[in-house]
Amino acid sequence: MKPFLGLLALCFNALVLQAQEADILIKNGKILDGTGNSWYYGDIAVKQGRILAMGKLGKYTATKTIDAKGLIVAPGFIDVHTHIEDDERRNPAATNFIYDGVTTVITGNCGLSRADIGSYLRMIDSLKPSVNVASLIGHNDVRKAVMGSARRDPDATEMQRMEAIVAKAMQDGAVGLSTGLIYIPGTYSKTDEVVRLAKVVGQYNGVYATHMRDEGDSVTQAIEEALTIGKEAGIPVEISHFKLSGQQNWGRSKQTIQMIMDARKAGMDVTIDQYPYTASSTSLSTLIPDWILADGNDSVKARLSRPEVQKEVEKYMLNRLKKRGLKHFSYPVVASFRADSSYNGKSIEAVNLMKGRKH
């Protein structure tokens, strides 16, 4: 018995000694542990980059102690909707995320990523960013790599090539497929095409994240399409920046949220994200008819050089304004136009006035 007690005492002493030593000790914070439980006061010991213990850790010592009195201590937030494809090169410290408590970001949203995910992730690793980075494979870039800006369905060979690109991306570390079905060339795709690619993602336990085909008048049809893709592919669905665009659609959120809740009750894994402001950031190309943008820049310029096409586009844009209860293009502001920086910060209306145009 004595040898056993002696061994037990040695083990206990070793555990106490180990428990008392940490690299970082965060004390006196309000701990929200991410489980859904209520917050509680406590301490957190960290050793070699991992949580060693949580609770009342009065006997612990550490190389660095942080007094979190009056502060909330929580796991790093995961930002599921970012577009950081080039930002990490300029700011690998990612201070804009870190200062807000974000420690993991998901990029490649809205159908926009790099077609070569493996190369992109290797570049990210070489920068040693201060946040964890995961990427979706963007449908638009996959389609563009195979079909350019063609306004048609893929043929059998093109479909197989797109499936191969998605499979390679998943093998290289992508976490799922994203679509931007209001953007060129994704807007030219049909539901079946996306389902085919989503099924490839399902083979690697990936997710489907979508900037839906419509967030305004046809939002319910767009939600149904997103849910259909997830059901047929057998993968989780994440609907990006869930909202209702246009004053005429205000109040429909009870219906759209109920659609999500009904899908979840039926056993589907579907989630949504939302931003807490009334503005949006996108390409000006979304304001003009999608057929104008088909087949590359040269074709676009040729179409827009024709006066009758210009009038048709103008009519289309003004009709969109009317639907939103607006009378002029003072609401969208150019954030960045590389070809002419004098446009930056100006509304479309201001640019037209600068150019001597009436609209």
C-alpha positions as CSV (number, residue, x, y, z in Angstrom):
1,M,0.0,0.0,0.0
2,K,2.8,2.5,0.9
3,P,4.5,2.3,-2.5
4,F,1.1,2.9,-4.2
5,L,0.4,5.9,-1.9
6,G,3.9,7.2,-2.7
7,L,3.3,7.0,-6.4
8,L,-0.1,8.7,-6.0
9,A,1.6,11.5,-4.1
10,L,4.3,11.9,-6.8
11,C,1.6,12.0,-9.6
12,F,-0.5,14.5,-7.6
13,N,2.5,16.8,-7.0
14,A,3.5,16.6,-10.7
15,L,-0.1,17.6,-11.7
16,V,-0.1,20.5,-9.3
17,L,3.3,21.7,-10.5
18,Q,2.1,21.4,-14.1
19,A,-1.1,23.2,-13.3
20,Q,0.7,26.1,-11.6
21,E,2.9,26.9,-14.6
22,A,1.6,28.7,-17.7
23,D,2.9,31.1,-20.3
24,I,-0.1,33.5,-20.0
25,L,-2.6,33.9,-17.3
26,I,-5.7,36.0,-18.0
27,K,-7.3,36.9,-14.7
28,N,-10.6,38.3,-13.4
29,G,-12.4,38.4,-16.7
30,K,-16.0,37.8,-17.6
31,I,-15.7,34.5,-19.5
32,L,-18.0,33.7,-22.4
33,D,-16.8,30.3,-23.5
34,G,-18.8,29.9,-26.7
35,T,-20.9,27.0,-25.4
36,G,-24.1,29.1,-25.0
37,N,-23.8,29.1,-21.2
38,S,-24.0,32.4,-19.2
39,W,-20.8,34.3,-18.6
40,Y,-18.9,33.8,-15.4
41,Y,-16.0,35.4,-13.6
42,G,-12.8,33.4,-13.9
43,D,-9.2,33.0,-15.1
44,I,-7.7,31.3,-18.1
45,A,-4.2,29.8,-18.2
46,V,-2.5,29.4,-21.6
47,K,0.6,27.3,-22.4
48,Q,2.3,26.9,-25.7
49,G,-0.6,28.6,-27.5
50,R,-3.3,26.4,-26.0
51,I,-5.8,26.8,-23.1
52,L,-4.4,24.9,-20.2
53,A,-7.1,25.5,-17.6
54,M,-10.2,27.7,-16.9
55,G,-11.8,28.7,-13.7
56,K,-10.5,30.0,-10.4
57,L,-6.8,29.6,-10.9
58,G,-5.4,31.4,-7.9
59,K,-2.4,29.0,-7.6
60,Y,-1.3,29.4,-11.2
61,T,1.8,31.5,-12.1
62,A,2.7,32.7,-15.6
63,T,5.4,34.5,-17.5
64,K,2.8,37.1,-18.5
65,T,-0.3,38.0,-16.5
66,I,-3.2,40.0,-18.0
67,D,-5.8,41.6,-15.7
68,A,-9.1,41.4,-17.6
69,K,-11.2,43.0,-14.8
70,G,-14.2,44.7,-16.3
71,L,-13.6,43.0,-19.7
72,I,-15.1,40.1,-21.5
73,V,-12.9,37.2,-22.4
74,A,-14.2,35.1,-25.3
75,P,-13.0,32.7,-28.0
76,G,-11.8,34.5,-31.2
77,F,-14.7,35.4,-33.5
78,I,-15.0,33.7,-36.9
79,D,-15.9,36.1,-39.7
80,V,-17.6,33.9,-42.2
81,H,-17.9,36.6,-44.9
82,T,-14.8,38.4,-46.1
83,H,-13.1,39.3,-49.3
84,I,-9.4,39.5,-48.3
85,E,-7.9,38.0,-51.5
86,D,-5.4,40.8,-51.8
87,D,-5.6,42.5,-48.4
88,E,-3.4,40.0,-46.6
89,R,-0.5,41.0,-48.8
90,R,-0.8,44.6,-47.7
91,N,-1.6,43.9,-44.1
92,P,-0.7,40.4,-42.9
93,A,-1.0,41.7,-39.3
94,A,-4.8,41.9,-40.1
95,T,-5.2,44.6,-37.5
96,N,-8.7,45.4,-38.8
97,F,-9.8,42.0,-37.7
98,I,-7.7,41.4,-34.6
99,Y,-8.8,44.7,-33.1
100,D,-12.4,43.5,-33.3
101,G,-11.6,40.1,-31.8
102,V,-11.7,38.2,-35.1
103,T,-9.2,35.4,-35.3
104,T,-10.5,33.4,-38.2
105,V,-11.7,34.6,-41.5
106,I,-13.4,32.9,-44.4
107,T,-12.7,34.4,-47.8
108,G,-13.6,33.5,-51.4
109,N,-17.2,34.5,-50.9
110,C,-19.8,35.6,-53.5
111,G,-18.3,33.3,-56.1
112,L,-15.1,35.3,-56.1
113,S,-11.8,33.6,-55.2
114,R,-8.7,32.3,-56.9
115,A,-9.3,29.4,-59.2
116,D,-6.0,27.9,-57.9
117,I,-6.8,27.6,-54.2
118,G,-3.6,25.6,-53.4
119,S,-1.4,28.4,-54.7
120,Y,-3.4,31.0,-52.8
121,L,-3.3,29.2,-49.5
122,R,0.5,28.7,-49.9
123,M,0.9,32.4,-50.4
124,I,-1.2,33.1,-47.3
125,D,1.0,30.7,-45.3
126,S,4.1,32.5,-46.5
127,L,2.8,35.8,-45.1
128,K,2.3,34.3,-41.6
129,P,-0.9,36.4,-41.0
130,S,-2.1,37.0,-37.5
131,V,-5.5,35.4,-38.3
132,N,-6.4,31.9,-39.4
133,V,-7.5,32.0,-43.1
134,A,-9.8,29.5,-44.9
135,S,-11.1,29.9,-48.4
136,L,-14.1,28.9,-50.5
137,I,-13.7,28.1,-54.2
138,G,-15.6,30.7,-56.1
139,H,-18.0,29.5,-58.8
140,N,-17.5,32.6,-61.0
141,D,-13.7,32.1,-61.2
142,V,-14.2,28.4,-61.9
143,R,-16.6,29.2,-64.8
144,K,-14.4,32.0,-66.1
145,A,-11.4,29.7,-66.2
146,V,-13.3,27.2,-68.4
147,M,-15.8,29.4,-70.3
148,G,-14.8,33.0,-70.0
149,S,-17.8,35.3,-69.8
150,A,-19.9,33.1,-72.2
151,R,-23.7,33.6,-71.7
152,R,-24.7,30.0,-72.2
153,D,-24.8,26.6,-70.5
154,P,-21.6,24.6,-70.3
155,D,-21.3,21.6,-72.6
156,A,-20.4,18.2,-71.2
157,T,-16.7,18.7,-71.5
158,E,-16.8,22.1,-69.9
159,M,-18.9,20.8,-67.0
160,Q,-16.4,18.1,-66.4
161,R,-13.5,20.6,-66.4
162,M,-15.3,22.8,-63.9
163,E,-16.0,19.8,-61.6
164,A,-12.3,18.9,-61.8
165,I,-11.2,22.4,-60.8
166,V,-13.6,22.3,-57.8
167,A,-12.3,18.8,-56.8
168,K,-8.7,20.0,-57.0
169,A,-9.6,23.1,-54.9
170,M,-11.2,20.9,-52.2
171,Q,-8.2,18.6,-52.2
172,D,-6.0,21.7,-51.8
173,G,-7.8,22.9,-48.7
174,A,-10.9,24.8,-49.8
175,V,-13.8,24.5,-47.3
176,G,-16.6,24.7,-49.8
177,L,-18.1,26.3,-52.9
178,S,-19.4,29.9,-53.1
179,T,-21.6,31.5,-55.7
180,G,-22.3,35.1,-56.7
181,L,-25.4,34.6,-58.8
182,I,-25.8,38.3,-59.6
183,Y,-22.3,38.6,-60.9
184,I,-20.8,37.8,-64.3
185,P,-20.5,35.0,-65.3
186,G,-22.3,33.3,-62.4
187,T,-25.6,34.9,-63.3
188,Y,-25.6,33.0,-66.6
189,S,-25.6,29.6,-64.8
190,K,-28.6,27.5,-64.1
191,T,-29.4,25.7,-60.9
192,D,-28.4,22.3,-62.2
193,E,-24.9,23.6,-63.0
194,V,-24.4,24.7,-59.4
195,V,-25.8,21.5,-58.0
196,R,-23.3,19.5,-60.0
197,L,-20.4,21.5,-58.5
198,A,-21.9,21.4,-55.0
199,K,-22.1,17.6,-55.3
200,V,-18.3,17.5,-55.8
201,V,-17.9,19.7,-52.7
202,G,-20.1,17.2,-50.8
203,Q,-17.5,14.4,-51.5
204,Y,-15.1,16.4,-49.3
205,N,-17.6,17.4,-46.6
206,G,-17.6,21.0,-47.8
207,V,-20.3,23.7,-47.5
208,Y,-22.3,25.8,-50.0
209,A,-22.2,29.6,-49.4
210,T,-24.2,31.8,-51.7
211,H,-24.7,35.4,-52.7
212,M,-28.2,34.6,-53.9
213,R,-29.6,35.3,-57.4
214,D,-31.9,38.0,-55.9
215,E,-32.2,39.8,-52.6
216,G,-35.2,42.0,-53.5
217,D,-38.4,41.3,-55.4
218,S,-37.6,37.6,-56.2
219,V,-35.9,36.9,-52.9
220,T,-38.2,33.9,-52.0
221,Q,-37.4,32.2,-55.3
222,A,-33.7,32.8,-54.6
223,I,-33.9,31.3,-51.1
224,E,-35.7,28.3,-52.6
225,E,-32.9,27.9,-55.1
226,A,-30.2,28.0,-52.4
227,L,-32.1,25.4,-50.3
228,T,-32.6,23.2,-53.4
229,I,-28.9,23.2,-54.2
230,G,-28.1,22.2,-50.6
231,K,-30.7,19.5,-50.5
232,E,-29.7,17.9,-53.9
233,A,-26.0,18.1,-53.1
234,G,-26.5,16.9,-49.5
235,I,-24.3,19.7,-48.0
236,P,-24.8,22.6,-45.5
237,V,-26.0,26.0,-46.9
238,E,-24.8,29.4,-45.8
239,I,-26.7,32.4,-47.2
240,S,-24.6,35.5,-47.3
241,H,-25.7,39.0,-46.2
242,F,-29.3,37.9,-45.7
243,K,-31.5,41.0,-46.3
244,L,-34.3,42.6,-48.3
245,S,-33.2,45.1,-50.9
246,G,-35.6,47.9,-51.9
247,Q,-38.1,49.7,-49.7
248,Q,-41.0,47.8,-51.5
249,N,-39.7,44.6,-49.8
250,W,-39.5,45.9,-46.3
251,G,-41.5,43.8,-43.9
252,R,-41.0,40.5,-45.9
253,S,-38.4,39.4,-43.4
254,K,-41.0,37.4,-41.4
255,Q,-41.6,35.3,-44.5
256,T,-37.9,34.9,-45.5
257,I,-36.8,34.0,-42.0
258,Q,-39.6,31.5,-41.7
259,M,-38.4,29.8,-44.8
260,I,-35.0,29.3,-43.1
261,M,-36.6,28.1,-39.9
262,D,-38.8,25.6,-41.7
263,A,-35.8,24.2,-43.6
264,R,-33.9,23.8,-40.3
265,K,-36.9,22.1,-38.6
266,A,-37.0,19.7,-41.6
267,G,-33.4,18.7,-40.7
268,M,-31.5,20.8,-43.2
269,D,-28.2,22.4,-42.1
270,V,-28.8,26.0,-43.2
271,T,-27.5,29.2,-41.7
272,I,-27.4,32.9,-42.6
273,D,-25.2,35.9,-42.0
274,Q,-26.0,39.5,-41.9
275,Y,-24.2,42.8,-41.7
276,P,-25.5,45.5,-39.2
277,Y,-25.7,48.5,-41.6
278,T,-28.0,49.7,-44.4
279,A,-25.3,50.1,-47.1
280,S,-23.8,47.5,-49.4
281,S,-20.6,47.2,-51.4
282,T,-20.6,45.7,-54.8
283,S,-19.7,46.2,-58.5
284,L,-21.4,48.8,-60.6
285,S,-21.9,46.1,-63.1
286,T,-24.8,44.9,-61.1
287,L,-26.7,48.0,-62.1
288,I,-26.8,47.2,-65.8
289,P,-28.4,44.3,-67.8
290,D,-26.3,41.2,-67.6
291,W,-26.5,40.5,-71.3
292,I,-24.4,43.7,-71.9
293,L,-21.5,42.1,-70.0
294,A,-21.2,38.8,-71.9
295,D,-18.1,37.7,-73.8
296,G,-15.5,40.0,-72.4
297,N,-14.6,43.7,-72.3
298,D,-14.2,44.2,-76.1
299,S,-17.8,42.9,-76.7
300,V,-19.1,45.1,-73.9
301,K,-17.5,48.3,-75.3
302,A,-18.8,47.4,-78.8
303,R,-22.4,47.1,-77.5
304,L,-22.2,50.3,-75.4
305,S,-20.9,52.3,-78.3
306,R,-24.3,51.9,-80.0
307,P,-26.7,54.8,-79.2
308,E,-29.8,52.5,-79.2
309,V,-28.1,50.2,-76.6
310,Q,-27.1,53.2,-74.5
311,K,-30.8,54.2,-74.4
312,E,-31.9,50.7,-73.5
313,V,-29.4,50.5,-70.7
314,E,-30.4,53.9,-69.4
315,K,-34.1,52.9,-69.4
316,Y,-33.2,49.7,-67.5
317,M,-31.2,51.6,-64.9
318,L,-33.9,54.2,-64.4
319,N,-36.6,51.5,-64.1
320,R,-34.5,49.9,-61.3
321,L,-34.4,53.2,-59.6
322,K,-38.1,53.6,-59.8
323,K,-38.6,50.1,-58.2
324,R,-36.5,51.2,-55.3
325,G,-38.5,54.4,-54.8
326,L,-35.5,56.5,-55.9
327,K,-35.4,59.3,-58.6
328,H,-31.7,59.7,-59.3
329,F,-28.3,58.0,-58.9
330,S,-27.1,60.0,-56.0
331,Y,-27.1,56.9,-53.7
332,P,-24.3,54.8,-55.1
333,V,-20.8,56.2,-54.5
334,V,-17.7,55.0,-56.3
335,A,-15.3,53.6,-53.8
336,S,-12.4,52.8,-56.2
337,F,-11.9,53.2,-59.9
338,R,-8.3,52.5,-60.9
339,A,-8.6,53.9,-64.4
340,D,-9.5,57.4,-63.1
341,S,-9.2,58.1,-59.4
342,S,-11.1,61.4,-59.9
343,Y,-14.2,59.3,-59.7
344,N,-13.4,58.0,-56.3
345,G,-15.8,59.2,-53.6
346,K,-18.3,60.6,-56.1
347,S,-21.8,59.4,-56.8
348,I,-22.8,58.3,-60.3
349,E,-24.9,61.5,-60.5
350,A,-21.8,63.6,-59.6
351,V,-19.7,61.8,-62.2
352,N,-22.3,62.4,-64.9
353,L,-22.4,66.1,-64.0
354,M,-18.6,66.2,-64.1
355,K,-18.7,64.6,-67.6
356,G,-21.5,67.0,-68.8
357,R,-24.2,64.4,-68.9
358,K,-27.8,65.0,-67.7
359,H,-28.2,61.8,-65.6
